[in-house]
């Protein structure tokens, strides 16, 4: 690691403290009262940043005291800290040398809204998906224990109760119990993921939270009782001398204790002194410890406390102290809204249709579906692999399940898509929300790999609507198709292309217009940019055609290869990775048909992770806005005019086709 500044704040300082914090070392000389002042200043900084942009808010308000307790108990210049589902990273960033840059968070070129090792040595992993923290912390501790100079490093994972039911968490706990490495798992229990969490594990945490006994870890009791839940100071005098009596008197945490993980809690996650006390005691454990803390999502800001769902990532809002004055909402309809309305319509018409989501009811705008069709709506929690296998079972039973999950999160169920759905050729419909660039959420959330990881599967029909009207029609078609299907759409305002809409047919593209000077073949909702570019070019005298591909698999080879064979150039457009993407599918099809691909060019995402920023900014930077598409077409047309022989395709087999 590089050197991190080690400056200290004068304990008697009357000035605001947060601007003086250059590193966590500056926190350690502060009194508990001063640390509580810093907590208030952290909350004020969080409120200020959401005044002008969408940002993760309620979850960050809930971990302020935990963040301060962790950084004043451990030295994470050498110790290990992983924040699971890293959108709760803002207080951590504010006290690890990034206070002055904090106003740039989630803007292009500014701080990322998730941990980022490129920003700070205090960030070890980019963590945008839930559930992996326990595994990575166990791996860190295991690796450190094999290197003598690093063997004494402490390792801490912070994971929320919404993420905890993920299967990988229990795989990691099982392994941790076997390895017996000293590590701390802080369970941040706020009764929420993005929406209220569901399932048996959630019910178990509720029972633990309602236990009137606060279970603690006191050194003298630990020596006497070993690995059983230990009662805190408030009832210490009630302890009996036998292990069995304690076990019979307390049910709290016994699941973890029987597994081999010492359970401590639940404790108040907003009591800074109490948190520091139990973290210090947990540091002394010679094996894995689960510290169960209870927090309130949105803590310290009344409106967020009352409505943590809305204030998870609220639109920018104005406030007057603890009162929200106005929330700046967008008036445009998003593709997510189009999809949710189409789902609601399908459940209304067909009693065999079900819908499944993975703790993203709000993100996929399914609240009305959940309320109107409670017996056919299934929120499985942050368990995408289970969601897909569960849907396969429903399909086998004769239902028509819709799996509505973000593109980036569906990656977690790759094997189940293969084994349980594609291999069985079951009629499961995948709706991939956030298919494409997700703007300020950045590389952990950009849904740019789904074209590649889905089109490789036999039996799978892979689609991308060109506009708002395509999406409901594709869903209707999918629910009548006897096999697995997927439909991707972005986190973006819905747009409508003015044209007579062709019906959805398996493997058929929609030709908006042929052109003598070139052809744009668009995969997905960048179609509006392509239409704008073509219109601009026609005004300049270039006759450029536009095709709405609709299907990535099966590809409409008849239509698209006509362009490859006859057009001066073909430009494919996609909001996804070029490697294994739509343009690659076109090149593969042309090669199979024996056509030269010298005139085929691709625009999409490069072989690198795309930074965060507003979606429009990113599209322009990647050459995918209307102006850039028009500019690329001019370049290709000029290249053809300069050397028409070099860039004209040479068919290896007679096509018998006319110019487009």
C-alpha positions, 0 to 999 in steps of 0.5 A, spaced: 500 500 500 502 507 498 503 511 504 496 514 507 497 521 511 496 520 518 494 527 521 490 528 527 485 533 529 486 537 536 481 534 541 478 541 543 477 544 536 470 548 536 470 548 528 467 543 524 471 537 525 469 533 518 473 538 514 479 536 518 479 529 517 484 527 512 484 519 514 481 515 520 487 516 524 485 523 525 479 520 528 482 516 534 484 522 538 477 525 538 472 524 544 466 520 544 462 527 544 466 529 538 465 523 534 458 524 535 459 531 532 462 528 526 457 523 525 452 529 525 457 532 520 457 526 516 449 526 515 449 533 513 454 532 507 450 526 505 444 531 505 448 536 501 450 531 496 443 529 494 440 536 493 443 536 486 443 528 484 441 521 485 445 518 490 444 512 495 442 516 501 438 512 506 443 506 506 448 511 508 445 515 513 444 508 517 451 506 517 454 513 520 456 510 527 458 503 524 463 507 520 466 511 525 466 505 530 470 501 525 475 506 523 476 508 530 477 500 532 481 498 527 487 500 522 485 499 515 491 501 512 493 494 514 487 491 517 482 488 512 475 491 511 469 489 505 463 493 505 458 488 502 453 491 496 458 498 496 453 503 495 453 504 503 460 507 502 459 514 502 461 515 510 467 511 509 469 515 503 468 522 507 473 520 512 478 516 508 481 522 505 476 524 500 472 529 503 474 535 498 472 531 492 465 528 495 461 533 491 464 529 485 461 523 487 457 519 481 459 524 476 463 523 470 471 523 472 469 524 480 468 519 485 465 512 484 458 511 488 461 504 490 468 502 493 474 503 488 481 501 489 483 506 484 481 512 489 484 509 495 488 504 499 482 503 504 478 500 498 480 493 497 474 491 492 469 494 487 463 491 491 456 492 487 453 486 487 451 483 494 453 477 498 460 476 496 464 480 502 464 474 507 467 470 502 472 475 500 474 477 507 475 469 509 480 469 503 483 475 505 484 472 512 486 466 509 492 469 505 494 473 510 495 468 515 500 464 510 504 470 510 508 471 516 508 479 516 501 479 515 498 474 519 496 479 525 491 483 520 484 483 522 479 482 517 472 485 517 466 484 512 460 488 513 453 485 510 446 487 510 440 483 512 437 483 505 444 480 502 445 475 508 440 470 505 444 469 498 447 462 497 454 464 497 454 467 504 452 460 507 457 457 503 462 462 506 460 461 513 460 454 512 468 454 510 469 459 515 467 455 521 471 449 518 478 454 517 476 457 524 480 463 522 479 469 526 474 474 522 468 479 524 462 479 520 458 485 522 451 483 520 447 490 519 440 489 520 435 494 518 430 490 516 431 492 508 434 491 502 432 496 497 425 494 499 423 490 505 427 483 505 423 477 505 424 470 507 425 465 513 432 468 514 429 475 515 424 472 520 429 469 524 433 476 524 426 479 526 426 473 532 433 475 534 431 482 534 425 482 539 429 478 544 429 482 550 436 480 552 442 483 548 447 478 547 454 480 548 461 478 548 465 479 555 472 476 556 471 473 563 464 470 560 467 467 554 473 464 558 467 460 562 462 458 557 466 458 550 462 458 544 455 459 546 451 466 545 453 471 551 449 475 555 451 483 555 452 487 561 445 489 563 444 482 565 451 479 567 449 478 574 444 473 572 449 468 569 449 461 571 455 457 571 453 451 567 453 452 559 447 448 558 443 452 562 445 458 558 443 454 552 436 452 554 435 460 557 437 463 550 435 461 543 438 468 540 444 466 535 444 458 536 443 457 528 450 460 528 453 458 534 451 450 532 455 452 525 461 454 529 460 462 528 460 465 535 454 470 535 454 477 538 448 481 539 443 484 537 446 491 539 444 498 537 448 500 531 447 507 532 450 507 539 457 509 538 460 507 544 457 500 545 459 499 537 466 500 539 466 496 545 463 490 542 468 491 536 474 491 541 471 485 544 470 481 537 477 483 535 480 478 541 476 472 538 480 466 536 475 464 531 470 467 526 465 472 530 458 474 527 456 481 530 449 483 529 447 490 529 440 493 529 440 500 525 435 504 522 435 505 514 435 513 513 437 514 521 438 522 522 433 524 517 426 524 518 423 523 511 428 517 510 426 514 516 419 514 515 420 512 507 427 508 506 424 505 500 423 512 496 429 515 499 434 509 497 436 513 491 431 519 491 431 524 486 434 530 488 430 534 493 430 541 497 430 540 504 428 545 510 432 542 516 428 535 517 423 537 512 423 535 504 421 541 501 420 538 494 423 532 490 425 534 483 422 528 479 423 526 471 416 527 467 419 522 462 416 515 462 422 510 462 423 503 459 422 500 466 415 503 467 413 500 460 415 493 462 412 493 468 405 495 465 406 490 460 407 485 465 401 487 469 397 487 462 399 479 461 398 477 468 391 480 467 390 476 461 393 470 462 392 466 469 398 462 467 403 468 467 407 469 474 413 474 475 419 473 479 424 478 482 430 478 486 429 484 492 428 489 486 420 490 486 421 497 487 427 498 482 423 494 477 417 498 478 413 492 480 409 494 486 402 495 482 403 488 480 405 485 487 399 488 490 394 486 484 396 479 483 399 477 490 399 470 489 403 470 482 408 475 484 414 472 487 420 476 491 425 471 492 430 476 495 437 477 493 438 470 490 438 470 483 440 463 482 434 460 486 430 465 482 431 462 475 431 455 478 425 456 481 422 459 475 424 453 471 420 449 476 414 453 475 415 453 467 415 445 468 409 445 472 405 449 466 406 456 468 409 462 464 414 465 469 417 472 467 424 473 471 424 480 471 432 482 474 437 487 472 442 485 467 448 485 471 445 481 477 442 476 472 449 474 471 449 471 478 444 465 475 449 463 469 449 456 471 441 455 472 440 459 465 444 453 462 442 447 466 435 448 468 432 453 463 436 452 456 438 445 457 431 443 458 428 448 453 423 451 458 418 457 456 421 462 461 421 469 459 427 473 462 426 481 462 433 484 463 432 491 466 438 496 466 440 492 459 446 497 457 449 503 461 446 505 467 450 512 468 452 514 475 452 507 478 458 505 474 461 499 472 459 494 477 452 495 474 452 497 467 448 491 463 453 490 458 455 483 458 448 479 457 448 479 449 454 475 449 452 470 455 445 469 453 446 468 445 451 462 446 445 458 449 441 453 444 434 454 444 434 461 447 431 467 443 434 473 445 431 480 443 432 487 444 426 492 442 428 498 438 423 503 442 417 503 447 412 499 442 416 494 441 417 492 448 410 490 450 409 486 443 416 482 445 413 480 451 406 478 448 410 474 443 415 471 448 409 468 453 406 464 447 413 462 445 415 454 446 422 456 449 426 460 453 426 468 451 430 474 453 428 481 452 433 487 454 432 494 455 436 500 458 435 505 464 433 510 460 426 514 458 422 511 453 422 513 446 417 512 440 419 511 433 414 514 428 413 508 423 408 503 422 410 497 427 411 491 424 409 485 428 414 481 432 416 474 428 421 469 430 428 471 427 425 477 423 428 484 423 424 491 421 426 495 416 425 502 417 428 504 410 433 501 405 439 506 403 443 506 397 449 509 400 450 505 407 446 501 412 445 502 419 443 496 423 441 497 430 440 492 436 436 495 441 433 502 443 439 506 440 434 506 434 432 513 435 439 515 435 440 511 428 434 514 425 436 521 427 443 520 424 440 517 418 435 523 417 441 528 418 445 525 413 439 524 408 439 532 409 446 532 407 445 528 400 447 521 403 442 515 403 443 511 409 438 506 411 436 503 418 434 496 420 431 495 427 434 488 428 429 486 434 432 479 434 440 478 436 438 470 436 436 467 431 439 473 427 435 475 421 440 473 416 436 474 410 435 481 411 442 483 414 446 479 410 442 482 404 446 489 406 452 486 407 452 483 400 450 489 397 451 496 401 457 500 401 458 499 408 454 496 414 454 499 421 452 495 427 450 499 433 449 496 440 449 498 447 453 492 450 460 489 449 463 488 442 466 482 444 461 476 443 456 482 442 450 483 436 456 486 431 460 479 432 453 475 431 453 479 424 460 478 422 459 470 424 453 470 420 456 473 414 462 468 415 458 462 415 454 465 408 461 466 405 461 473 404 466 478 405 466 482 411 470 488 409 464 493 409 462 491 416 463 496 422 461 495 429 460 501 434 459 498 441 462 498 448 470 497 448 474 491 451 474 495 458 470 497 463 466 503 462 466 509 468 460 512 471 457 518 469 450 520 466 448 516 460 448 521 455 455 523 457 457 516 456 454 514 450 457 520 446 464 519 449 463 512 446 461 514 439 453 512 440 450 518 440 446 521 434 452 526 432 457 520 433 453 515 429 452 520 423 460 522 423 462 515 423 457 514 417 460 520 413 467 517 415 465 510 412 462 513 406 468 518 404 472 512 405 468 508 400 468 514 395 476 514 396 477 507 394 470 503 392 474 497 390 477 496 397 471 496 401 466 493 397 464 486 399 466 480 394 461 475 395 464 468 395 457 465 393 452 468 388 447 472 392 442 474 386 441 480 391 440 487 388 443 493 391 439 496 398 
